[in-house]
Amino acid sequence: MSAIRESIDISRSPEDVFAYMTDPRHLPEWQNSAVSARPLDGAPLHVGSKIAVTRRVGRRRFPMTMEVKELDPPHSWRLRGVDGPVRGDVRATVEPLGGGTRSRVTLDLDFEGHGIGRVIAPLVVKPYARREMPRNEEKLKHLLEH
């Protein structure tokens, strides 16, 4: 079971939601802690693709690399951190609602600490992410519906 799970319904098709959410360039638009994100090996994303992401937690910036572990358009994907002291593990699912005119997005997020990250992950990163995730989903909903 993931450390954090959040769901939100969005009035857009699963195809639209999936396309937006899996384009790394959009990450800073809807995630408050994301400063930048870019694919390292071109687009479109595929299993094995790597994404450079810089996040801000408090006043600090943390660069990291995420790898696409699963990709099943327009239903689900999974990203996993491959470097840094705190490595995220994100699984997203997009379920069709209303005959495919709306979508339910569910994000499952957990963290693995390495070195000092074993202390930082449970004390700082998880609580920060738990507070941020519902706001991020509301922002995502607003961007996709307007």
C-alpha positions as CSV (number, residue, x, y, z in Angstrom):
1,M,0.0,0.0,0.0
2,S,1.2,3.5,-0.8
3,A,2.1,6.1,1.8
4,I,-0.2,8.6,0.2
5,R,-3.3,8.1,-2.1
6,E,-5.5,10.8,-3.5
7,S,-8.2,10.8,-6.2
8,I,-10.1,13.5,-8.0
9,D,-12.7,13.6,-10.8
10,I,-12.0,15.7,-13.8
11,S,-14.4,16.7,-16.6
12,R,-12.1,15.7,-19.4
13,S,-11.6,12.4,-21.3
14,P,-9.1,9.9,-20.0
15,E,-7.1,10.5,-23.2
16,D,-6.8,14.2,-22.6
17,V,-6.0,13.8,-18.9
18,F,-3.4,11.1,-19.7
19,A,-1.7,13.1,-22.4
20,Y,-1.4,16.2,-20.2
21,M,-0.2,14.4,-17.1
22,T,2.4,12.3,-18.9
23,D,4.0,15.3,-20.6
24,P,6.8,16.2,-18.2
25,R,6.8,19.8,-19.4
26,H,3.4,20.3,-17.7
27,L,4.6,19.0,-14.3
28,P,5.5,22.5,-12.9
29,E,2.1,23.8,-14.1
30,W,0.2,21.6,-11.7
31,Q,2.6,20.5,-9.0
32,N,3.6,23.2,-6.5
33,S,7.0,21.7,-5.6
34,A,8.0,21.0,-9.2
35,V,10.4,23.8,-10.4
36,S,11.3,22.1,-13.7
37,A,10.9,18.8,-15.6
38,R,12.2,17.6,-18.9
39,P,12.6,14.3,-20.7
40,L,16.2,13.2,-20.9
41,D,15.8,10.9,-24.0
42,G,13.2,12.7,-26.1
43,A,9.5,12.2,-26.5
44,P,7.2,10.4,-26.5
45,L,7.7,8.8,-23.2
46,H,8.1,5.0,-23.1
47,V,9.0,2.4,-20.5
48,G,12.6,3.1,-19.6
49,S,12.4,6.9,-20.4
50,K,14.1,9.1,-17.9
51,I,12.9,12.5,-16.7
52,A,15.0,15.2,-15.0
53,V,12.9,16.9,-12.3
54,T,13.9,19.6,-9.9
55,R,11.7,20.0,-6.8
56,R,11.6,22.7,-4.2
57,V,10.9,21.7,-0.6
58,G,11.0,24.7,1.7
59,R,14.0,26.8,0.5
60,R,16.0,23.9,-0.9
61,R,15.9,22.6,-4.5
62,F,16.4,18.9,-5.1
63,P,17.3,17.6,-8.6
64,M,16.3,14.0,-9.3
65,T,15.9,11.6,-12.1
66,M,12.7,9.6,-12.5
67,E,12.3,6.6,-14.7
68,V,9.1,5.4,-16.4
69,K,8.5,1.9,-15.1
70,E,5.0,1.3,-16.6
71,L,3.0,3.0,-19.3
72,D,-0.4,1.9,-20.4
73,P,-2.1,4.8,-22.3
74,P,-4.6,6.1,-21.4
75,H,-5.1,4.1,-18.2
76,S,-2.0,4.2,-16.0
77,W,1.7,4.9,-15.6
78,R,4.4,4.5,-12.9
79,L,7.5,6.6,-12.3
80,R,10.3,5.7,-9.9
81,G,13.2,7.8,-8.7
82,V,16.6,6.4,-9.6
83,D,18.9,8.8,-7.7
84,G,19.1,11.1,-4.7
85,P,18.6,10.5,-1.0
86,V,14.8,10.4,-1.3
87,R,13.3,8.5,-4.3
88,G,9.7,8.8,-5.1
89,D,7.5,6.0,-6.4
90,V,4.4,7.3,-8.2
91,R,1.6,5.3,-9.7
92,A,-1.2,7.0,-11.5
93,T,-4.5,5.6,-12.9
94,V,-7.1,7.3,-15.0
95,E,-10.5,5.7,-15.0
96,P,-13.2,6.7,-17.5
97,L,-16.4,8.1,-16.1
98,G,-19.6,9.2,-17.7
99,G,-19.1,7.1,-20.8
100,G,-15.6,8.5,-21.3
101,T,-16.4,12.2,-21.1
102,R,-14.9,12.5,-17.6
103,S,-12.1,10.9,-15.7
104,R,-11.1,9.8,-12.2
105,V,-7.4,10.3,-11.5
106,T,-5.9,8.4,-8.6
107,L,-2.3,9.0,-7.5
108,D,-0.4,6.7,-5.2
109,L,2.9,8.0,-3.9
110,D,5.5,6.5,-1.7
111,F,9.2,7.3,-0.9
112,E,12.3,5.3,-0.4
113,G,15.1,6.9,1.6
114,H,18.8,6.3,1.0
115,G,21.5,7.4,3.4
116,I,20.3,10.7,5.0
117,G,17.1,10.2,3.1
118,R,16.0,7.5,5.6
119,V,15.6,10.3,8.1
120,I,14.4,13.0,5.7
121,A,11.7,10.9,3.9
122,P,9.4,10.2,6.9
123,L,10.1,13.4,8.8
124,V,10.0,16.0,6.0
125,V,9.2,14.7,2.6
126,K,6.1,12.5,3.3
127,P,4.3,15.1,5.4
128,Y,5.1,17.8,2.9
129,A,3.8,15.6,0.0
130,R,0.7,14.7,2.0
131,R,-0.2,18.4,2.3
132,E,0.7,19.2,-1.3
133,M,-1.0,16.4,-3.1
134,P,-4.7,17.5,-2.7
135,R,-3.8,21.0,-3.8
136,N,-1.9,19.7,-6.8
137,E,-4.9,17.6,-7.8
138,E,-7.2,20.6,-7.5
139,K,-4.8,22.7,-9.6
140,L,-4.8,19.9,-12.2
141,K,-8.6,19.8,-12.3
142,H,-8.8,23.5,-12.7
143,L,-6.2,23.6,-15.6
144,L,-7.8,20.7,-17.5
145,E,-11.4,22.0,-17.0
146,H,-10.8,25.6,-17.9
